[in-house]
């Protein structure tokens, strides 16, 4: 299990967009409590994990953002966007460690003195930034099925398609049912893992 800082949600979204991985699905009692079911929606996940928006308010937030008349990029526009997200936020805003990190970088550079080389200054700054505190947005838990399970599931799906093309609808239905059973077993295992946590 990994703690993930702000912006970590993009890892999931990029894997879908760039690597062609299938979209994730919402699982767990928390997902059910929040009304999250089915395939993960890119825009909703981004709002939830980067802005901490309650998923039940997603449509309302999107409508409010679309109704902003201020010039995009202007201070007024930014203030209105922030107010909309503040209104829909679940919990408190994550603490921003930027100021304390910058102060630590400044102190480290002062400690080096005026005769330090650019390389020494870069190294000192990098060391401070690598050890800087950051807010944890969520915890990342990944359950991966053994490859043989995935292959079994895919094999049944391919067999169902082949039989359907050959006109054997009964055989195709039986193979599709087996694929569904394998998938249900996989999801049951994932759910058990979530409940264990």
N, C-alpha and C positions, 0 to 999 in steps of 0.2 A: 504494500500500500504506500503510495507516494503522496506527500503534501504538495499541492499545486498552487503557485502564486497567481496573481492577476495576469490575465491574458492566456492562461493555459488552455482555455476552451478552444482556442484556435487550432491546437494540435488535432483535435477530433474533427473539426470542420475541414481542415486542410486535407486530412487523409481521405475524406469523402470526395472533395472537389478535385484534388490533384492526383491522388493515387488510385482513384476509382474504387475505393473500398465501399462496401454497402453501408448505408446509413445505419446508425445504431437504433436500438429500441429502448423505450423507457421501461424500467423494471423496478421492483421493490415497493414496499408499503408506502414509503415517502412519495414515490411517483404517483401511486394510486390516490393518496391523500390530497395531492396537488392537482389531480385530474389529468395527469400526464399518461397517455397511453399511445401505443403504436409507435410509428417511426419518429425519430428525433427530428424536429423542425430546426433548420439552421438558424433562422432569425430568432426564434424563441429561445434556443439554447444560448445564443450569444447574449441576448438581453438578460437571461437568468444568471449566467455565470460572470458577465462583465459588469452588469448594472444592478444585479440582485433584484430584478423585477419579478414580482409574483406572477406566475404563469396564467393565473385567472384574469389578470389585468392586461395581458399581452395585446389583445385586439384594441382595447381602449387606449393603451399607450401609443400604438401605431396610428390610430385615428387622430389622437391629439398631436402627434408629431407631424402628421400630414397637414394639419390645420394651421400650423405656424405660418404667419404671414411675414415675419421679419426676414431680412436678407440673410440667406445661409452664410455662415461664417462670421456674421457680425456678433458683437458682444450681446446684443439683445436676443439674437437667435440662440446663442449658446446658453444664456440665462434661462430662456424658456425651455430648452431641451433638458437642462439640469433640473428645473422645477418639476417637469413631467416625470422624470425618472425618480426624483426624490419622493414624489407622491406615491409612486408604485413600488418603492423599495421594501423588501422584506428584511427586517433587522436593521442594524446600524451600518453606516458606511465603513468600509475597511480603513484602518489607520494608514495614513500616508507617511512613510518614513523618508521621503525625499529630502526635507530640510535637515534632519539629523544626519543623514548620509552625506550630504554636501558639506556640513560642518566638520564631519570626521575626515573627509577628503582634504579640506582646507587645513585642518590641524596636522594631518600627516605630511602635507607638502611643506608647511611651515617648519616642521621638525627636521626635514631634510636640509633646510638652509638654502641660502642664495647660490651656493656653489654646486648644487646638484645638477646632474645631467638630465636632458629630456627623457632618456631611458629610465633613469631612477625615478623621476616624477611619474612617468606612465606606470611603472611597476608598483609604486606606492599607491597610486589611485586605484589601479586594478585590484590590488589586495584588499583595500577598504571596500570597494564595491562588491567583490566576491563574498565578503563576510557580512554584508549589510543585511539588516533585518528587512523582512517583507511580510505583508499580510498574506495569510493562507486563505484562498478562496474556497477550496473544497479538497476532499481527498479522492484520489484516483484509485479505483479498484478495477482490475481487469481479470476476467475469467476467460480462459481460452480452452476450448474443447480439444481433446486429442485429435490429431489429423485424421485418424482412422474413422472417427465419428463423422467428421465433415465429409470424408470421402463416401461413407456409407449413405449419408443423406443425399449427397449429389448423385450418387449412383442410382438410387431409387428414383430421383427426379428425372434423370436421363432415360432410365428404363420406361418410366411412365410416358414420356414424350415419344419415345421410339414406338411403343405399343399403340399409342394414340394415332400416330402417323400410319401404322400398319392396319388400322381399323379395329384393333382389339380394345374396345372401350372398357370392357370388364377387367382385362389385365392391366390396363392403364390406371383404372381407378384403384385396383389393389396395390400397385406400385406406388401411386401417389399417397395412399393411406399409410403405407410403410414409411415413406419419407416424412409424412406428418407426425407419425409416432416417434421417429428418431428425433425430430425437432422438438416435440413436446418433452421428451426425456431430457434433452439438452437444456431446455428452459427450466425444467424442474430442478436440475442440478445447479444451475445458476441461481435460482431463487433460494435454494437451500444454502448456498454460499453467502448470499446477501443476509439471510436470516441469522446465520452464524455470527456475522460481524456485529 
